[in-house]
Structures are given as C-alpha cells and as structure tokens.
C-alpha cells in the first residue's frame, strides 16, 4: 500500500508495534470475528469502535462499547477527528495514529459509502490484508441502535417507546428526530436500517394499514435486520404484513399506553418484555458476551429477594392481626421487622434483576 496512507501502530501483546494500513471508507474495530481490525481481548466489545478514512483524513467514533474508546486519554463517543501522533485506546489495547502531511481535520466526516454486511472476517494477525483490501462497504450496525417503525399518527407513542428504550441503554432511531433536513427520506430510512441491529414495529390499528410501514418492514427483512413486532393494539394483520412477520417474536407492550399511575407496574413489565426480546436478538446474533457468573449471582439474589418479600408480607399480616388481639405496644417491633424484611427483599430482588440484565448485555 502507498507509504503515505494513514496507518495504525497497534500495541497489544504479541502484536505490539504491528503496522496496519487503513483503506478508504469505514473500518470496524472489535472482538467479533467479522471486525475489520479484530482484537481478541475480553475487555474489547464485539463491535467496539469505527474508524473512517477519507483520503488522508481519519475519524473515529465509539459504537456504544462497554469499556469505551479514548483519544489521548479522553473518552469519545461521536465522530472525532484524528491527527498524526494521537494515541487511541480500546479497553486495554492502544494504537498510535500515523497520518501523512496534510490539512488538519475538523468537524464530522461525510457519510461513509455503502458496505455489505457479509464482510469477510479477519483478526489482528491479518488485519493489514483485511483493511487494505476491497473499497467501500456498508456501515456495520451499532449493537445498541434500534429502528422504530410506526405510523405518523402514532408519533407520541413512538416517542414514549423510544424514551423507554433509552432508559434501558438502547439508541432508538426515529425518523422525525434523526433525518437531517434536506436529506432524501427514502435514502435516510435505508441507511438507518443498515446501521440498526433490530427493528421494533409498533403494531397499532393505524400502522398495519400503512403502505410505508410495510415498505420499511420489507426493506428490513431484505437486509436481514431482525424485526420485533411490539403489539399495542391486538388487530388482524394484513396478509402481506403477516407473511413478512410470520417468524417474528411478538411482544405485548399495550400496557405502555396506559396513562394511569396505578398501571406503572404493568408499564414496567411491558418495557422489560421488550428489553428482553432485544437482548435475545443480540444474543442470537452473537453481539453480546454474557457474564454468566454475574447472571447466576443475580438470579440467586432474585430468588432471595422473592423469598424475603413473601416472608416479610406474611409476617406483616401476622403481626398486624396479632396487634388487634394483644395491643400495639407488644407487636410494634415484629411489625417493623416484617416491614424491613419486605422492603429489603424488594431492593435485593431488584438488584439481582439488574445484575442479570447487565450480565446479558455485557459486550454490547
């Protein structure tokens, strides 16, 4: 490759000091076998970061990795211009940037050219060949980016679902928020589908009759992007949509639309079901690196919490009935102890559930 091409000098174990020439276009860094620059290190996420070369200029962004990406010790998330001599870090792996002389890089890069999702896998040992080979390929999907397909009349519902997904750590994509003014609507939708790891279809009485929604779902299927129909209204699907979704996992999230404060528990359950479905998709795609030990500990804590809740509630009822016959002074302490056990069970069970979820999501 041309000696003036941008390159990385990677410092990682046996490959310390290895020089990798960077081809034009998008270059993914991660632990996955499909990554352009593969770093088989546990602390590196499957899809950790993305580099983009345009001529002699270079940018990098993080792909919502677990341990983050750094430039000169500063953690970065969005596209960040790189300069000659910059030190990059992905988990424990460092790399020096070597750029040819030229104008300084500022701002964000132009969108990378399309690249197919079936790129040949490579690892660090053959990274020079993998990265220096074929030109532009489609941007790989971010593991956390979720495309929300919905009817325009359901935009308020879509915002609510997007907010729920954000609270769980996902990156929802909504057309009304994410399409830049003046951009081609169809092209933006197609690009968003390519860069998303799953599509959440809001199934309502309005969305199932929209031709545009059917076009989005058909495009997602053609691109092999997993589709999760999130049922809000229990309606009959048109034949075309039913055919596309016949192998998809349906998730009932109808409780999310309830405005009643009394339905908060049901809303939380609906959000949890959708989150679990997305994590299941990520696991089947090999996009997560589950922490089995953390998950086992979390499940034990969930069981302990449930037992404490049952015991605390039963003791609370018993102490309350006992107080009616023997007086409040004699049963005040048992009531407080029962309440403490009940409350502790809630916190321990909730903490266990959070550990199970974080264990499943590790590596996203």
N, C-alpha and C positions, 0 to 999 in steps of 0.2 A: 504493500500500500504506500501511497505518497508519504514521504517523510514529513510533509507539512500538515498532515492530517491531525486533528485532535486525538489525543490518546489518554489513557489512564495507566498509572503505575500502581498496581494493587499490592497491598501488604497484608498477606493472610497466610500464616503457617508456611507450608512448603512452597507456596506460590508467591512468597514475599519478593517484591520487585518485578513481578511479571508485567510486561507491557501489553496493553490491549488497544489496538487501533479501533477507532469508532467510525462506523459507517454513517451515511446520511440517514436522517429520519429518527424514528422512535426506537429506543433501546431499553428493554426492561431488565432491572436488577432484582434478583430474589433467590429464594431457595428452591423454588419449583423447577422440575425438570424442563419445563418449557421456557424458562427465563433465558434471555439472550446472554446475560452475564450471570451465570449460576454461582451462587455462594452457598455451598452445602454446610451451613453453620446453623445451629439450633436457634440462636438469637436473631437470625435474619428471617423475616416473614417470607411466605411463598411468593408474594408479589409485593416487594418492599419499596422500590423506587423506580422512577422512569427518567431516563436521560433523553434529550432531544438535540440532535446536531443539525444545524442548518448552515452549510458552508463551513467557515472557520469558527462559528459561534456555537456555544453549548449552554443548555439549561438543564436543570434538574428539579423534580418535584417528588414529594413523598406520596406513596399510594396507601395512606392510612395504615402504615405498618405498626406493629406492636411496640417496637423499640425506637422508632423514629429515624429520620435522616438528618444529618448535620453537614453544614458547610463552615469550615474554620471554627468548629465548636459551637456554632449557632444552629439550633434546630429549625428546620424549614418544613413547610407544608406545600405551599403553592409554587408555581414555576419561579425558579431563582436563577439569575444569570451567573455563569461560572467564568472565572478568569484564570489565567495561567498561574500555577503555583497554589491554587486553592486545595485544601485538604477536605476530602469527603469522608463521611463515616456512616456505615450502615451496621448497626449493632456493634460488634467488636472489630469489624473489618474496616480498614482505612484505605484510601486511594488518593494519589496525587494527580492533579489535573495538569496536563501539558498541552497548551494551545499554541498554534502558530501566531506570529506577529500579525496584528490587525486592529481594526477599530474596537473599542470597548463595547461590551454587551450591556444593554439596558432594556428594561420593560419585559413584557411577556412575549413568547415566541408566537409565530403564526401557527395555525393548527397543523399537526403532522399529517402527512399523506396517508391514505388508507393502507392497512396492512392486514393480511389474512390471519384468522385466529389459529390456523393449523401450523404455525411456525415450527420449524424443526427444533427439538430440544438441544441444549448444549450445557456444558459445565465450564468451570473456570479453566480447566486444562485445555479446552478447545475454544475458548471464548474469542480468541483473535479471529479464527475462521468463521465462527457463527456471526460475530458482529460485523466483520468486514465483508460479508458476502452480499446476498441479494439486496437490492434497494428497497424502497419504502414498503412497509406492511401495515396492516390495520392496528390502531392503538388497542392494546390489551385492556380488557375491562378491569376496573378497580373492584376489589372484592366487596367493598362496602357500598358501592353505588347502586341504587335501586331505582329503576324506571317505574313511575306510577302512571298507568294508563287509565283515563277516566273521561267521562263526558264533560263538556264545558259547563253544563248546568250543575255538575257536582263539584265545582271547584272548591267550595267551602269544606266539603267532606274530604276532598283530596288534601287540602292544607292540614286538616286535623290528623289524617293518617300520616302525612309527612312529618308533622311535629312529633307524633308518637314514635315513628321510626328514628328520628333524630335523637330522641331521649335514650334510645337503645344503642346508639352509636353508629347507625347507618347513615348513608348520604343519599337522601331521596332526590330524585330528579323530577321536577315539574315543568311542563312546557311554558307556563305563564311566567315562571321565575327565571328559567335558565336559558331561554332562547334570546340571543342578543338582537337588539333592534336592527332591522335591515337584512338579517340573515334569512336564507331560504328555510321556510318552515319544514318542508319535507326532508331536506338535507340535514337539518339540525336534529330532527327526530331519528333519522337513520344513524347519524353519528352518536347520538345519545344511547341508542340501543346497543351499538357496538361497544360502547365504553361502560355498559352496565352489566352486572353479573346476574341480575334477575329482573323480571318484570312483575309488578303487583298490579293486577287488573281489578279495579273496583267494580264489582258486579252489582249494578242497580237497574231499575226498570228503564232508566234513560240510556245508560251506557250500552246495553246489549243490542239496542236498535240503531246505534251509530255506525255508519259505514267506516268512518275514520278510525274508530276504536278497533274494528275488525281488521283494518289495514295494518295498524300498529301491531296487533297480536300475530297476524300472519307474517309480518316482517320479522318479528322476534323469533317465531318458530323457524323461519328460513335461516336466520343467523344462529340458530341453536342456543338461544338465550332462554333459560328456564322461565316458565310462566306460573305464577301462583294466583289463581282466581280468589280474591278476597270478597266473600259474599256479604253484601249489605242488605239487599232485597232478595228474597227467595222467589226468583222468577224463572220462567222457562226460557232456556237459551235458544236462539235461532239455530237452525240446522248447521249453517256454516261455522258459527262460533262453537257450537257443541262438538263438531268434528275436530276443530283445532285443539280444543281443551279436553278431549276425552281421556287423555292420560295424565292430566294435571292434578295436583293435590289441591282440593278446595278447602278454604279456611273460612269459618264463620266469624266475621267481625261486626255483625249487626249491632252488638251492644255499644260499639264506639259512637254510634249516632245518638245515643240516649243523653239528653241534657240534664236528667235528674241527678242531683248529688247522691241520692240513695243507690244509684247504679254504678258508683265508682269501682266497686269490686269487680263487677261484670265487665266494665270497660278495661280494667287492668288485665283481666283474664283474656279478653279478646286481643289486646295488644301483645300479650305473652304468646298466644297461639300463633300470631303472625310472625313474631320474632323467632319462635321455634321452627316454623316452616322455612324461614330464610336460612337459619343456621343448618337445617337439614340439607338444603340445596347446596350450601357452601361445602358441607362435608362430602356430599356425593361428587362434587366437582374437584375434591382434593385441595380446596382453598384454605382449609383450617388445619391446624396442628394441635389437636386436643390435648390438654394437660390432664391425663387420666387420673393422676394422683389427686389433683385439686378437685376433680369432679367426684371422686369417691368420698373425699372428706366432706364435700358439700352435701352429698346425698345422705351421709351419716348425720350431719347437722340438721338436715331437713327432717329426718325421722325423729331425732332427739327433740327438735322443736315441736313437732306434731304431738309427741307423747306428753311433753310439758304443757302444751295448750289443753289437751284433754284432761290431764290430771289437775291442772290449775282450775279449769272450768268446773270439773266435778267437785273439787274441794271447796270452791267458792259457793256453789249451790248448797253443799252440805253444811258449810259454816253459816250460811245465811239462814237455812232452816233451823239450825241449832240455836241461833241467836234469838229466834222467836220464842223458844221454849225456855232458854236458860239465861237470857238477858244479854245485852250488847257488851257489857263490861267483860264478861267471861269469854266472848268469842271474837273480840276485836283483833287480837293477834293472828289467829288462824285465817281470818278474812284477808288481812293484809298479806300474809304469806301466800295464800292461794292466788291473790291478785298478782303478786310478784312473780310467782311461777308461771302464771298465764302470760304475763307481759314478756317475761324472759323467753318463753317459748316462741312468741311471735318474732322477737329480734333474732334469736338463734336460727329459727327456720328460715326467716328472710335472708339472713347472712349466708346460710347454706345454699339457698336458691341462687343468690348472686354468685357464689363460688362455682356452682355447676355451670351457670351461663358463661362466666368468664373463662372457665376451663374449655368449654366447647368452642368459644370464639377465639381462642389463642391462635395467633398466626394470621388472622385476617388483616 
